[in-house]
Amino acid sequence: MADNSFGTLFRFTTFGESHGPAIGCIVDGMPPQLPLTEADIQPYLDRRKPGTSRFVTQRKEADQVKILSGVYNGLTTGTPIMLMIENTDQRSKDYGDIANTYRPGHADYTYMQKYGIRDHRGGGRSSARETASRVAAGALAMAVLKHRLADPFQIRAAVVQIGEHRVDRDQWSWDEVGKNPFFCPDASSVPLWEAFLDETRKNGSSAGAVIEVVASGIPAGLGGPIYGKLDSDLANAMMSINAVKGVEIGSGFDLAHIPGTEAGDEMRIGDDGKPVFLSNHAGGILGGISSGQEIVARFVVKPTSSILTPRRSINDAGEEKDILTKGRHDPCVGIRAVPIGEAMMAIVLADQLMRHEAQCGPLKP
């Protein structure tokens, strides 16, 4: 594979497989002399790690990060930073029965067609286990952004839909996101989602989800007008997350039925003499460049493909087979995508900020 890296000036490369000895990443372009320890990275990984509730996979991984290079005396050196996370709870035997059969919805068939070889143990490189490395890289991107941007800079994400059940946006509270296992901003949706996922798993099925990522405190000017658009980079970042099948910015697909008289984000001058937008259908990005409003991205994660209901498939000998996927899997893999979405937003913004500074100098406040 030659597509294991992401970013331009802030760039990271991930390595490792789901059932290998370790996974990790190498982050290049990290500015020097920024404070960084393993304790700064670990809280981000703790929010993504498996086994945190009955609604996610029960694989028990500590996801303890180790810094192997690029930091000296608690400060970044400007050289590549290597981060490693050991795998400690693999159960490769769970996949022995499907070594030669392609799991529906997985990358088994396409990997074999492309490479002629595949790691059947949890999907190998295609496993969502890889996303822990992204979250680790995202922690470094957050360190860059916090160093460069003033308060009230924030990146936050929440699950806004599971199955057909959407949150009530009138009940939205960011404070609720950390109080339930779903990263849900609407307390009234939590018991409904609990019952829905318990029934879904009982029926041997799984559910999809929609995650919303919001970055606030981002000044105007990030991004470019053509091939370096901030929204195209965000779409690329979010679509690269495992099981993501759709991305929208701002009002996204709803703009198809919003009239032009409402869709354009009108402007006025505020009491402080600065521009004020009267709506944010554009999701904080105009012409590929940040407008100073909240940057809003949304992505949909398909239902987990590994389920306990037998599925029709074929094997590598061209024979038709029925397959039952054993092992420990998320009934809704989208739940743990919240910190991953936050990480990819941070990585894109850090990269775009460094690219802007290289061409135009510091951002205007």
Secondary structure, DSSP 8 states (H G I E B T S, - for coil): ----EE-SSSEEEEEE-TTSSEEEEEEE---TT-B--HHHHHHHHHHH-S-SSTTS--------EEEEESEETTEE-SS-EEEEEE-----GGGGGGGTTB--TTSSHHHHHHHHS----STTGGGSGGGHHHHHHHHHHHHHHHHHHS-TT-EEEEEEEEETTEE--GGG--HHHHTTSTT--S-GGGHHHHHHHHHHHHHTT----EEEEEEEES--TT-S-SSTT-HHHHHHHHHHTSTTEEEEEETTGGGGGGS-HHHHS--EEE-TTSSEEES--TTTTEETTEE-SS-EEEEEEE---S--SS-EEEEBTTS-EEEE---S---SSGGGGHHHHHHHHHHHHHHHHHHHHHHHH-S---
